Every structure is written in structure tokens, then in C-alpha cells.
Amino acid sequence: MSIADISAGSGTSHDTAGPKEGAESRSGAEVDDTAEPGYGVQVHDAAGPGPGAEGDLPVRLELTGEERAAVGELAERLTRVAPGLVDAHTWVAEARRLSCRLPLRLLERIRQYRSDPGPDGMLCLAGLPVEDGLLPETPAVPDSVERDATVPSAVAMLIGQQLGEVIAYRDEKYGALVQNVVPVPSLAASQSNGGSVPLEFHIENAFHPHRPHYVGLLCLRSDHEGTAGTQICSVRRVLGLIDEADRKVLEAPRFVTEAPPSFRSAERTEAHPVLVGSPEDPDIRVDFNATVALDEEAAGALVRLRETMTDASESVVLRPGELVFVDNRLVLHGRTNFVPRYDGRDRWLHRIFVHLDNRLTRAHRAGNGPVLV
């Protein structure tokens, strides 16, 4: 299923086996941007439609040819900015400045998403200028990043800088702002962005005190079969399905989370809740591969939460030129399995992390740069 399908369907399927592999759960025509706002789906909450369910825009925005050309022109211009390195502070500053010149309709949608990500917590921007014929071979090495200012990396940075501030972590992929999500032979069976087995549902860097607010994934190449699904589920979709007793348990600091394999140096968290903040519209903090309950009752609640979110999840196949953002405070994401060939034409995504307010992490960013230490 593509993101066009998730935008205008009529219902949600249920699958009780772990993360689904290519399961289709909504279908429908591509969104007509002139139509009245609304997802056309029901939030599973017995108390009513729930937060973000009314008056939201569709999750997908397809750029027109004119808009695509405008984004491409800005990206090309940015690639020529000295020193031509994505992580250079002067280059990031120019990306921030030029991002203000993105097409108006795109800017409006980004701003609306930042205000309220809706019940799905997702936004897909399609039709971005990614030309397969101009791409090099897909990398196939651990810790792959995009240091050079290419058109795709410039596109990711331009849009990310309008959503907030693009950031990175010193201990993950050496602090690179644009990271490659590619299959790596030595990591094929791992629960990491270099693996090709099913990736368990998680929020990004659930262990970290300064987790990304948004995660962006820009597709440069799909997998060979076109079946690798990015799986998503928003806590807003399932809150009304969680038993009240389980909700109380999940709101208590009865869980710990280990750092993912991609972090070179980190320890498990102190005890923390899984559901955080407003009981009516909570954030979620969990990585089902790395979060462990501290007692038997909490373990049972965690298992049932995983089952509920798996049942309500969507599997979305990203196509080249599609950039999907997920709100990392609300949305768990994962990936179905796929079969890489390691032939230079495998699945290739650029990943960025976005914070809304850099001031909150100033003490953790050396030289007021974008990298958290």
C-alpha cells in the first residue's frame, strides 16, 4: 500500500501476528487537495472521535510540477553553497534561510502539521525532486551517512528546517544530520536501520531524555520488489482500546529502555512510564525490542499494548520522492522484512531528526550546534 491509500480510506484492518508484512488496511483514491479537510476514518475511542480527529488535513500532499521544480531549484542552489557539506554550520544556516522560500502550499501544510499532527501523527510529501538516474549506488556499509550536499539531502534539510531544527546525536552515526537507512549485509538479522528482518515497533531513541520530536524518511529508492513497508501506529488511534487498568499501569514509572545498537555509548534508562502527559491525549515512550517491564503486571500491560498497536497499525510502502514525517511523541514505527540484493539498487532512505525548540537542549549541544552530546 502507498501513502496515497492511507489518506482516504474507510476503516482499519486487524492483524494479531507481530508487525505486519505488507498488510493493506485502507484503500481509496488519492486525496483531492481541494476537498474539505478530514481523514475519512474513525478514531477507535469509545468516548468519541478523540484528539486531532476533527478538521485535520489529509496525511498526503502531492506536489504539482511547478512546486516540484521550485523545490528542485532551491535544492540545487543549496548544493552549491560552500563548503558543500551538510553538517557545516554555515551550510545549515543557509538551508534554514532558503527553506523560507519553499512553495506556499507546502509551507502551509508543514505549519498545520506542526500545530496538530492529527490522529495518525503522520505527514507525507510526495512528488519531491529525486531522480534515480542521478543517484549513485545504494550504500551498503554500517553507519552510512550523507555528508555531501546532494539534491536529496538538500531537499530533506530544507523541509526539515521548516518543521523545526534538524538535529543529530554524537553517539549515533557520528552526529551526521542526514543519515542513510540502507540494508547492510553484516546487519541483516539485526533490529537496526541496517537490517532487513521485521523491525519491531518503537519510537526513535526511546531511551534518550531528548528524543526527536519528528522523524523524517525521504525515499530515494524502493526495495526491488516494492514491498518493504514502513509500519506506523499512533497512540491516538488506540487509546480508547486500552483497558483502563492497563492504562494506569502504563502511566506509572514501571519500565526501563535500553539504547539501540546504533548508539555507541549509552545505558538503560531510569524507570519511566510508557504513556506520558495528558491522560486524554498522552505521548508514548516505548521500544518493544528494548523496553522491559519491572514487574509481572507491567509486563502483561506491555504485551497487550503491543498487540493492540499491531492490530491497528498501517503498512506503507514509500516510493521515490516521498518524504514521510512521523510525530515521534505519538507514533510508533517499524518495518516489514524485505530481501536485499546488495547490488547497488537496494532500498535507500535519508533519515533526519527534528526538534521543535533547540533552546531546551542548549546545555547538551556543543557550540550551539545541531549535535547533542
Secondary structure as a PSIPRED ss2 file (coil, helix, strand):
# PSIPRED VFORMAT (PSIPRED V4.0)

   1 M C   1.000  0.000  0.000
   2 S C   1.000  0.000  0.000
   3 I H   0.000  1.000  0.000
   4 A H   0.000  1.000  0.000
   5 D H   0.000  1.000  0.000
   6 I H   0.000  1.000  0.000
   7 S H   0.000  1.000  0.000
   8 A C   1.000  0.000  0.000
   9 G C   1.000  0.000  0.000
  10 S C   1.000  0.000  0.000
  11 G C   1.000  0.000  0.000
  12 T C   1.000  0.000  0.000
  13 S C   1.000  0.000  0.000
  14 H C   1.000  0.000  0.000
  15 D C   1.000  0.000  0.000
  16 T C   1.000  0.000  0.000
  17 A C   1.000  0.000  0.000
  18 G C   1.000  0.000  0.000
  19 P C   1.000  0.000  0.000
  20 K C   1.000  0.000  0.000
  21 E C   1.000  0.000  0.000
  22 G C   1.000  0.000  0.000
  23 A C   1.000  0.000  0.000
  24 E C   1.000  0.000  0.000
  25 S C   1.000  0.000  0.000
  26 R C   1.000  0.000  0.000
  27 S C   1.000  0.000  0.000
  28 G C   1.000  0.000  0.000
  29 A C   1.000  0.000  0.000
  30 E C   1.000  0.000  0.000
  31 V C   1.000  0.000  0.000
  32 D C   1.000  0.000  0.000
  33 D C   1.000  0.000  0.000
  34 T C   1.000  0.000  0.000
  35 A C   1.000  0.000  0.000
  36 E C   1.000  0.000  0.000
  37 P C   1.000  0.000  0.000
  38 G C   1.000  0.000  0.000
  39 Y C   1.000  0.000  0.000
  40 G C   1.000  0.000  0.000
  41 V C   1.000  0.000  0.000
  42 Q C   1.000  0.000  0.000
  43 V C   1.000  0.000  0.000
  44 H C   1.000  0.000  0.000
  45 D C   1.000  0.000  0.000
  46 A C   1.000  0.000  0.000
  47 A C   1.000  0.000  0.000
  48 G C   1.000  0.000  0.000
  49 P C   1.000  0.000  0.000
  50 G C   1.000  0.000  0.000
  51 P C   1.000  0.000  0.000
  52 G C   1.000  0.000  0.000
  53 A C   1.000  0.000  0.000
  54 E C   1.000  0.000  0.000
  55 G C   1.000  0.000  0.000
  56 D C   1.000  0.000  0.000
  57 L C   1.000  0.000  0.000
  58 P C   1.000  0.000  0.000
  59 V C   1.000  0.000  0.000
  60 R E   0.000  0.000  1.000
  61 L E   0.000  0.000  1.000
  62 E E   0.000  0.000  1.000
  63 L C   1.000  0.000  0.000
  64 T C   1.000  0.000  0.000
  65 G H   0.000  1.000  0.000
  66 E H   0.000  1.000  0.000
  67 E H   0.000  1.000  0.000
  68 R H   0.000  1.000  0.000
  69 A H   0.000  1.000  0.000
  70 A H   0.000  1.000  0.000
  71 V H   0.000  1.000  0.000
  72 G H   0.000  1.000  0.000
  73 E H   0.000  1.000  0.000
  74 L H   0.000  1.000  0.000
  75 A H   0.000  1.000  0.000
  76 E H   0.000  1.000  0.000
  77 R H   0.000  1.000  0.000
  78 L H   0.000  1.000  0.000
  79 T H   0.000  1.000  0.000
  80 R C   1.000  0.000  0.000
  81 V C   1.000  0.000  0.000
  82 A C   1.000  0.000  0.000
  83 P C   1.000  0.000  0.000
  84 G C   1.000  0.000  0.000
  85 L E   0.000  0.000  1.000
  86 V C   1.000  0.000  0.000
  87 D C   1.000  0.000  0.000
  88 A C   1.000  0.000  0.000
  89 H H   0.000  1.000  0.000
  90 T H   0.000  1.000  0.000
  91 W H   0.000  1.000  0.000
  92 V H   0.000  1.000  0.000
  93 A H   0.000  1.000  0.000
  94 E H   0.000  1.000  0.000
  95 A H   0.000  1.000  0.000
  96 R H   0.000  1.000  0.000
  97 R H   0.000  1.000  0.000
  98 L H   0.000  1.000  0.000
  99 S H   0.000  1.000  0.000
 100 C C   1.000  0.000  0.000
 101 R C   1.000  0.000  0.000
 102 L C   1.000  0.000  0.000
 103 P C   1.000  0.000  0.000
 104 L H   0.000  1.000  0.000
 105 R H   0.000  1.000  0.000
 106 L H   0.000  1.000  0.000
 107 L H   0.000  1.000  0.000
 108 E H   0.000  1.000  0.000
 109 R H   0.000  1.000  0.000
 110 I H   0.000  1.000  0.000
 111 R H   0.000  1.000  0.000
 112 Q H   0.000  1.000  0.000
 113 Y H   0.000  1.000  0.000
 114 R H   0.000  1.000  0.000
 115 S H   0.000  1.000  0.000
 116 D C   1.000  0.000  0.000
 117 P C   1.000  0.000  0.000
 118 G C   1.000  0.000  0.000
 119 P C   1.000  0.000  0.000
 120 D C   1.000  0.000  0.000
 121 G C   1.000  0.000  0.000
 122 M E   0.000  0.000  1.000
 123 L E   0.000  0.000  1.000
 124 C E   0.000  0.000  1.000
 125 L E   0.000  0.000  1.000
 126 A E   0.000  0.000  1.000
 127 G C   1.000  0.000  0.000
 128 L C   1.000  0.000  0.000
 129 P C   1.000  0.000  0.000
 130 V C   1.000  0.000  0.000
 131 E C   1.000  0.000  0.000
 132 D H   0.000  1.000  0.000
 133 G H   0.000  1.000  0.000
 134 L H   0.000  1.000  0.000
 135 L C   1.000  0.000  0.000
 136 P C   1.000  0.000  0.000
 137 E C   1.000  0.000  0.000
 138 T C   1.000  0.000  0.000
 139 P C   1.000  0.000  0.000
 140 A C   1.000  0.000  0.000
 141 V C   1.000  0.000  0.000
 142 P C   1.000  0.000  0.000
 143 D C   1.000  0.000  0.000
 144 S C   1.000  0.000  0.000
 145 V E   0.000  0.000  1.000
 146 E C   1.000  0.000  0.000
 147 R C   1.000  0.000  0.000
 148 D E   0.000  0.000  1.000
 149 A C   1.000  0.000  0.000
 150 T C   1.000  0.000  0.000
 151 V H   0.000  1.000  0.000
 152 P H   0.000  1.000  0.000
 153 S H   0.000  1.000  0.000
 154 A H   0.000  1.000  0.000
 155 V H   0.000  1.000  0.000
 156 A H   0.000  1.000  0.000
 157 M H   0.000  1.000  0.000
 158 L H   0.000  1.000  0.000
 159 I H   0.000  1.000  0.000
 160 G H   0.000  1.000  0.000
 161 Q H   0.000  1.000  0.000
 162 Q H   0.000  1.000  0.000
 163 L H   0.000  1.000  0.000
 164 G C   1.000  0.000  0.000
 165 E E   0.000  0.000  1.000
 166 V E   0.000  0.000  1.000
 167 I E   0.000  0.000  1.000
 168 A E   0.000  0.000  1.000
 169 Y E   0.000  0.000  1.000
 170 R C   1.000  0.000  0.000
 171 D C   1.000  0.000  0.000
 172 E E   0.000  0.000  1.000
 173 K H   0.000  1.000  0.000
 174 Y H   0.000  1.000  0.000
 175 G H   0.000  1.000  0.000
 176 A C   1.000  0.000  0.000
 177 L C   1.000  0.000  0.000
 178 V C   1.000  0.000  0.000
 179 Q E   0.000  0.000  1.000
 180 N E   0.000  0.000  1.000
 181 V E   0.000  0.000  1.000
 182 V C   1.000  0.000  0.000
 183 P C   1.000  0.000  0.000
 184 V C   1.000  0.000  0.000
 185 P H   0.000  1.000  0.000
 186 S H   0.000  1.000  0.000
 187 L H   0.000  1.000  0.000
 188 A C   1.000  0.000  0.000
 189 A C   1.000  0.000  0.000
 190 S C   1.000  0.000  0.000
 191 Q C   1.000  0.000  0.000
 192 S C   1.000  0.000  0.000
 193 N C   1.000  0.000  0.000
 194 G C   1.000  0.000  0.000
 195 G C   1.000  0.000  0.000
 196 S C   1.000  0.000  0.000
 197 V C   1.000  0.000  0.000
 198 P C   1.000  0.000  0.000
 199 L E   0.000  0.000  1.000
 200 E E   0.000  0.000  1.000
 201 F E   0.000  0.000  1.000
 202 H E   0.000  0.000  1.000
 203 I C   1.000  0.000  0.000
 204 E C   1.000  0.000  0.000
 205 N C   1.000  0.000  0.000
 206 A C   1.000  0.000  0.000
 207 F C   1.000  0.000  0.000
 208 H C   1.000  0.000  0.000
 209 P C   1.000  0.000  0.000
 210 H C   1.000  0.000  0.000
 211 R C   1.000  0.000  0.000
 212 P C   1.000  0.000  0.000
 213 H C   1.000  0.000  0.000
 214 Y E   0.000  0.000  1.000
 215 V E   0.000  0.000  1.000
 216 G E   0.000  0.000  1.000
 217 L E   0.000  0.000  1.000
 218 L E   0.000  0.000  1.000
 219 C E   0.000  0.000  1.000
 220 L E   0.000  0.000  1.000
 221 R E   0.000  0.000  1.000
 222 S C   1.000  0.000  0.000
 223 D C   1.000  0.000  0.000
 224 H C   1.000  0.000  0.000
 225 E C   1.000  0.000  0.000
 226 G C   1.000  0.000  0.000
 227 T C   1.000  0.000  0.000
 228 A C   1.000  0.000  0.000
 229 G E   0.000  0.000  1.000
 230 T E   0.000  0.000  1.000
 231 Q E   0.000  0.000  1.000
 232 I E   0.000  0.000  1.000
 233 C E   0.000  0.000  1.000
 234 S E   0.000  0.000  1.000
 235 V H   0.000  1.000  0.000
 236 R H   0.000  1.000  0.000
 237 R H   0.000  1.000  0.000
 238 V H   0.000  1.000  0.000
 239 L H   0.000  1.000  0.000
 240 G H   0.000  1.000  0.000
 241 L H   0.000  1.000  0.000
 242 I C   1.000  0.000  0.000
 243 D C   1.000  0.000  0.000
 244 E H   0.000  1.000  0.000
 245 A H   0.000  1.000  0.000
 246 D H   0.000  1.000  0.000
 247 R H   0.000  1.000  0.000
 248 K H   0.000  1.000  0.000
 249 V H   0.000  1.000  0.000
 250 L H   0.000  1.000  0.000
 251 E C   1.000  0.000  0.000
 252 A C   1.000  0.000  0.000
 253 P C   1.000  0.000  0.000
 254 R C   1.000  0.000  0.000
 255 F E   0.000  0.000  1.000
 256 V E   0.000  0.000  1.000
 257 T E   0.000  0.000  1.000
 258 E C   1.000  0.000  0.000
 259 A C   1.000  0.000  0.000
 260 P C   1.000  0.000  0.000
 261 P C   1.000  0.000  0.000
 262 S C   1.000  0.000  0.000
 263 F E   0.000  0.000  1.000
 264 R C   1.000  0.000  0.000
 265 S C   1.000  0.000  0.000
 266 A C   1.000  0.000  0.000
 267 E C   1.000  0.000  0.000
 268 R C   1.000  0.000  0.000
 269 T C   1.000  0.000  0.000
 270 E C   1.000  0.000  0.000
 271 A C   1.000  0.000  0.000
 272 H E   0.000  0.000  1.000
 273 P C   1.000  0.000  0.000
 274 V C   1.000  0.000  0.000
 275 L E   0.000  0.000  1.000
 276 V E   0.000  0.000  1.000
 277 G C   1.000  0.000  0.000
 278 S C   1.000  0.000  0.000
 279 P C   1.000  0.000  0.000
 280 E C   1.000  0.000  0.000
 281 D C   1.000  0.000  0.000
 282 P C   1.000  0.000  0.000
 283 D E   0.000  0.000  1.000
 284 I E   0.000  0.000  1.000
 285 R C   1.000  0.000  0.000
 286 V C   1.000  0.000  0.000
 287 D E   0.000  0.000  1.000
 288 F C   1.000  0.000  0.000
 289 N C   1.000  0.000  0.000
 290 A C   1.000  0.000  0.000
 291 T E   0.000  0.000  1.000
 292 V E   0.000  0.000  1.000
 293 A E   0.000  0.000  1.000
 294 L C   1.000  0.000  0.000
 295 D C   1.000  0.000  0.000
 296 E H   0.000  1.000  0.000
 297 E H   0.000  1.000  0.000
 298 A H   0.000  1.000  0.000
 299 A H   0.000  1.000  0.000
 300 G H   0.000  1.000  0.000
 301 A H   0.000  1.000  0.000
 302 L H   0.000  1.000  0.000
 303 V H   0.000  1.000  0.000
 304 R H   0.000  1.000  0.000
 305 L H   0.000  1.000  0.000
 306 R H   0.000  1.000  0.000
 307 E H   0.000  1.000  0.000
 308 T H   0.000  1.000  0.000
 309 M H   0.000  1.000  0.000
 310 T H   0.000  1.000  0.000
 311 D H   0.000  1.000  0.000
 312 A C   1.000  0.000  0.000
 313 S C   1.000  0.000  0.000
 314 E E   0.000  0.000  1.000
 315 S E   0.000  0.000  1.000
 316 V E   0.000  0.000  1.000
 317 V E   0.000  0.000  1.000
 318 L C   1.000  0.000  0.000
 319 R C   1.000  0.000  0.000
 320 P C   1.000  0.000  0.000
 321 G C   1.000  0.000  0.000
 322 E C   1.000  0.000  0.000
 323 L E   0.000  0.000  1.000
 324 V E   0.000  0.000  1.000
 325 F E   0.000  0.000  1.000
 326 V E   0.000  0.000  1.000
 327 D E   0.000  0.000  1.000
 328 N C   1.000  0.000  0.000
 329 R C   1.000  0.000  0.000
 330 L C   1.000  0.000  0.000
 331 V E   0.000  0.000  1.000
 332 L E   0.000  0.000  1.000
 333 H E   0.000  0.000  1.000
 334 G E   0.000  0.000  1.000
 335 R E   0.000  0.000  1.000
 336 T C   1.000  0.000  0.000
 337 N C   1.000  0.000  0.000
 338 F C   1.000  0.000  0.000
 339 V C   1.000  0.000  0.000
 340 P C   1.000  0.000  0.000
 341 R C   1.000  0.000  0.000
 342 Y C   1.000  0.000  0.000
 343 D C   1.000  0.000  0.000
 344 G C   1.000  0.000  0.000
 345 R C   1.000  0.000  0.000
 346 D C   1.000  0.000  0.000
 347 R C   1.000  0.000  0.000
 348 W E   0.000  0.000  1.000
 349 L E   0.000  0.000  1.000
 350 H E   0.000  0.000  1.000
 351 R E   0.000  0.000  1.000
 352 I E   0.000  0.000  1.000
 353 F E   0.000  0.000  1.000
 354 V E   0.000  0.000  1.000
 355 H E   0.000  0.000  1.000
 356 L C   1.000  0.000  0.000
 357 D C   1.000  0.000  0.000
 358 N H   0.000  1.000  0.000
 359 R H   0.000  1.000  0.000
 360 L H   0.000  1.000  0.000
 361 T H   0.000  1.000  0.000
 362 R H   0.000  1.000  0.000
 363 A H   0.000  1.000  0.000
 364 H H   0.000  1.000  0.000
 365 R E   0.000  0.000  1.000
 366 A H   0.000  1.000  0.000
 367 G H   0.000  1.000  0.000
 368 N H   0.000  1.000  0.000
 369 G C   1.000  0.000  0.000
 370 P C   1.000  0.000  0.000
 371 V E   0.000  0.000  1.000
 372 L E   0.000  0.000  1.000
 373 V C   1.000  0.000  0.000
